[in-house]
Amino acid sequence: MPRIKSAIKRVKTSEKSHLRNISCKSKIKSSAKKFNLALSENNQEESIKYFKDTVSMLDKSVNKGILPKNTASRQKSNLTKRLNTLIKSEQIKESAPAVPKEVLETQEEPVTKKPVVSKKKTDTKKTVKAKEKPVVKKATKAAKKIETKKEK
């Protein structure tokens, strides 16, 4: 046990936050389980309701610092994917029966887009050419000494 007064206070506050974190995470898990149960029963209204509840709990936990941001976004993404599978399957069931081929052939052909012609950029030429300076190699002192020795 800590003996310093500030350390004693820190232990108390950390216990409180620990309990708060556990209860919040438990609520998120139970809400996600209810969402999964509603999905398995193909109940669209309840699943949407539990989806919204779970997402709001995840956002609140991120704001309070209980969960990391990426963890919450990953969980929301997984919930959204599962919800979309339910909604898409419902839309497929509610869709109209297949259209006969005769009706498809009489429909107008879709309008195709014209290819976009790119405008060529005109190259601007410089009217004044820069004068090129002749390259002159400067002899170093050492090279001059060698030349003078060879001449002698």
C-alpha positions as CSV (number, residue, x, y, z in Angstrom):
1,M,0.0,0.0,0.0
2,P,1.2,3.5,-0.8
3,R,2.1,5.8,2.1
4,I,2.2,9.1,0.3
5,K,-1.1,11.0,0.3
6,S,-1.1,11.7,-3.4
7,A,-0.4,8.0,-4.2
8,I,-3.3,7.0,-2.0
9,K,-5.7,9.4,-3.8
10,R,-4.4,8.1,-7.2
11,V,-5.2,4.5,-6.2
12,K,-8.8,5.5,-5.3
13,T,-9.3,7.3,-8.6
14,S,-7.8,4.5,-10.6
15,E,-10.2,2.0,-9.0
16,K,-13.2,4.3,-9.8
17,S,-12.1,4.6,-13.4
18,H,-11.4,0.9,-13.7
19,L,-14.9,0.1,-12.5
20,R,-16.4,2.7,-14.9
21,N,-14.4,1.2,-17.8
22,I,-15.5,-2.3,-17.1
23,S,-19.2,-1.4,-16.9
24,C,-19.0,0.6,-20.1
25,K,-17.3,-2.2,-22.0
26,S,-19.8,-4.6,-20.6
27,K,-22.7,-2.4,-21.9
28,I,-21.1,-2.3,-25.4
29,K,-20.7,-6.1,-25.5
30,S,-24.3,-6.7,-24.4
31,S,-25.6,-4.3,-26.9
32,A,-23.5,-5.9,-29.7
33,K,-24.9,-9.4,-28.6
34,K,-28.4,-8.0,-28.9
35,F,-27.6,-6.7,-32.3
36,N,-26.2,-10.1,-33.4
37,L,-29.3,-11.8,-32.1
38,A,-31.6,-9.5,-34.0
39,L,-29.5,-10.1,-37.1
40,S,-29.8,-13.9,-36.7
41,E,-33.6,-13.5,-36.5
42,N,-33.6,-11.3,-39.6
43,N,-35.5,-8.6,-37.7
44,Q,-34.5,-5.4,-39.5
45,E,-36.1,-2.9,-37.2
46,E,-34.5,-4.2,-34.0
47,S,-31.1,-4.7,-35.6
48,I,-31.1,-1.1,-36.8
49,K,-32.1,0.1,-33.3
50,Y,-29.3,-2.0,-31.6
51,F,-26.8,-0.9,-34.2
52,K,-27.4,2.8,-33.5
53,D,-27.2,2.1,-29.7
54,T,-23.9,0.2,-30.0
55,V,-22.4,2.8,-32.3
56,S,-23.3,5.7,-30.0
57,M,-21.9,3.8,-27.0
58,L,-18.6,3.2,-28.9
59,D,-18.4,6.9,-29.8
60,K,-19.0,7.9,-26.2
61,S,-16.4,5.5,-24.9
62,V,-13.8,7.0,-27.3
63,N,-14.6,10.5,-26.1
64,K,-14.3,9.4,-22.4
65,G,-11.0,7.7,-23.2
66,I,-12.2,4.2,-22.4
67,L,-11.5,2.7,-25.8
68,P,-8.9,3.7,-28.4
69,K,-10.2,5.4,-31.5
70,N,-9.1,2.7,-33.9
71,T,-10.6,-0.1,-31.8
72,A,-14.0,1.6,-31.9
73,S,-13.8,2.3,-35.6
74,R,-13.0,-1.3,-36.3
75,Q,-15.9,-2.5,-34.3
76,K,-18.3,-0.1,-36.0
77,S,-17.0,-1.2,-39.3
78,N,-17.7,-4.9,-38.5
79,L,-21.2,-4.0,-37.2
80,T,-21.9,-2.0,-40.4
81,K,-20.8,-4.9,-42.6
82,R,-23.1,-7.3,-40.8
83,L,-26.0,-4.9,-41.0
84,N,-25.5,-4.3,-44.8
85,T,-25.7,-8.0,-45.4
86,L,-29.1,-8.1,-43.8
87,I,-30.3,-5.0,-45.7
88,K,-29.1,-6.3,-49.0
89,S,-30.6,-9.7,-48.5
90,E,-34.0,-8.0,-47.7
91,Q,-33.8,-5.9,-50.8
92,I,-33.1,-9.0,-53.0
93,K,-36.1,-10.7,-51.5
94,E,-38.4,-7.7,-52.1
95,S,-37.2,-7.0,-55.7
96,A,-39.5,-7.6,-58.6
97,P,-39.5,-10.8,-60.7
98,A,-37.1,-11.1,-63.6
99,V,-38.0,-9.1,-66.8
100,P,-38.6,-11.2,-69.9
101,K,-36.0,-11.0,-72.7
102,E,-38.5,-9.4,-75.2
103,V,-38.9,-6.4,-73.0
104,L,-35.2,-6.0,-72.6
105,E,-34.6,-6.0,-76.4
106,T,-37.1,-3.3,-77.0
107,Q,-35.6,-0.9,-74.6
108,E,-33.4,1.9,-75.9
109,E,-29.6,1.4,-75.9
110,P,-27.8,3.4,-73.2
111,V,-26.3,6.6,-74.3
112,T,-22.5,6.3,-74.4
113,K,-20.4,9.2,-73.3
114,K,-18.2,10.8,-75.9
115,P,-14.5,10.4,-75.3
116,V,-12.9,13.4,-73.7
117,V,-10.4,15.1,-76.0
118,S,-7.6,16.6,-74.1
119,K,-6.3,20.0,-75.2
120,K,-2.7,20.1,-75.9
121,K,-0.7,22.6,-74.1
122,T,1.3,25.0,-76.3
123,D,4.9,25.0,-75.5
124,T,6.3,28.5,-75.0
125,K,9.7,29.0,-76.5
126,K,12.1,31.4,-75.0
127,T,12.8,34.3,-77.3
128,V,16.1,35.3,-75.6
129,K,18.6,32.5,-75.5
130,A,21.0,32.6,-72.6
131,K,24.6,33.2,-73.7
132,E,26.8,30.3,-73.0
133,K,30.0,31.1,-71.3
134,P,33.1,29.3,-72.6
135,V,34.4,26.8,-70.2
136,V,38.0,27.7,-69.2
137,K,40.0,25.4,-67.1
138,K,42.1,27.2,-64.6
139,A,45.5,25.7,-64.0
140,T,46.2,25.0,-60.4
141,K,49.4,26.1,-58.8
142,A,50.7,22.5,-58.6
143,A,50.1,22.0,-62.3
144,K,52.0,25.2,-63.1
145,K,55.0,24.0,-60.9
146,I,55.1,20.7,-62.8
147,E,55.0,22.5,-66.2
148,T,57.8,24.9,-65.2
149,K,60.0,22.0,-64.0
150,K,59.5,20.1,-67.3
151,E,60.4,23.2,-69.3
152,K,63.7,23.5,-67.4
